[in-house]
Amino acid sequence: MVINKFYIKTILPAVLLVFIVSCNDSKTPISQKNTVTAQGNRITISENNPVLKKILTETVTEKEYSSSITSVGTIETIPTNYAEIASPFSGRVIKSFVNIGQRVSAGSPVFEIISPDYFSIQKEYSDALNDSKLAEKNYRRQQDLVRHGVGIQRELEEAETEYKNKKTSLSNTSSALQVYNSKGSGGSLIVRAPISGEVISNKLVTGQYLKEDAEPVMIIAALSKVWISGDVKEKDIRFIKNGDPVSVNVSTYPDLEITGKVYHINEILNEDTRSIKVIIQCDNPEKKLKPGMFATISYSTNSEKAILIPDSALLQKGGSQYVWIKTGKNQFTKRIVTPGESIEKRVKIISGLQAGDILMSQGGIYMPDTR
């Protein structure tokens, strides 16, 4: 076999050189190209490591921040705008002046009953009035006798005492009668509305007999304003004060914008739930907010400067929470932080970070475990 001298002198050496170089290059460990080295809490990632492409960073800044406090409450009637009306005496209903849904004014008649017990109070008042007039007449006569020198001082004093006692009795029976604010007579009592509002319940039936201790037969409520009673956690109550504006949402009307104000903060802590009851007052001109409905209350608090980071940047090991801070080219250092509340996929950091730090916002899950 004849071997071409040109092949031996020219092509073969070139092939051998490529082979040798390839062999030498294959001796370089792949780990040297894609290494992640750790020294204490610091890691360094080699330039060609694909993990670098999964890492995102951002510069830490302070931003205006407002605490978001939300609670669930129940819509209630305002106690002074709500009245349950029962018959003050046993008696029979002879007339009803109102219908359910009707608006009434304070003092307007709502129903009338015939009651022997009420008749007795009327008679007591009439007797007390007559006794008071007789006692006054006797007292004036004794005064006149003494003035003309024919009377006895002791009898005048007795008449004066009797007159005062009768006046007191008359005043007491008159007050008892005026409580019912009635112009009825002969045992007829007209029951009147104690407040202005709307008749939201009416169980009256003409002719029915009502007992003195019976359940209320009518409810009047003014619902142009309502209360919303909700519980606020003990840790958040410091952010809330009387008069603070709030926004309210009810599931029945998801697009309805409702605003209110903090009306009252309870002084007593519920030890079972570690919360405090807060009452919100809202205008309700269209009567859409019904007593018994559930509502979500969002409280507005004063804004402050705070550091907020993506929740993807916050990692945990054991009982500690930490982040990765960029401290050099492809170099990151673990730093323990104290987080606060979460708001829209960001976490408030109470301590451990400061403005200007370069934070690994994404990719921390690919970092090796360090001390």
Buried (B, 14 or more C-beta within 10 A) or exposed (E): EEEEEEEEEEEEEEEEEEEEEEEEEEEEEEEEEBBBEBEEBBBBBBEEBEBBEEBEBBEBEBEEBBBBBBBEBEBBBBEEBBBEBBBBBBBBBBBBBBEEEEEBEEEBBBBBBBBEEBBEBBEBBEEBBEBBEEBBEBBEBBBEBBEEEEBEEEBBEBBBEBBEEBBEBBEEBBEEBEEBBBEBEEBBBBBBBBBBBBBBEBEBEEEEEBEEEEEEBBBBBBBBBBBBBBBBEBEBBEBBEEEBEBBBBBEEEEEEEBEBEBBEBBEEEEEEEEBBBBBBBBEBEEEBBBBEBEBBBEBBBEEEEBBBBBBBBBBEEEEEBBBBBBBEEBBBBBBEBEBBBEBEEBBBBEEBBEEEBBBBBBBBEBBEEBE
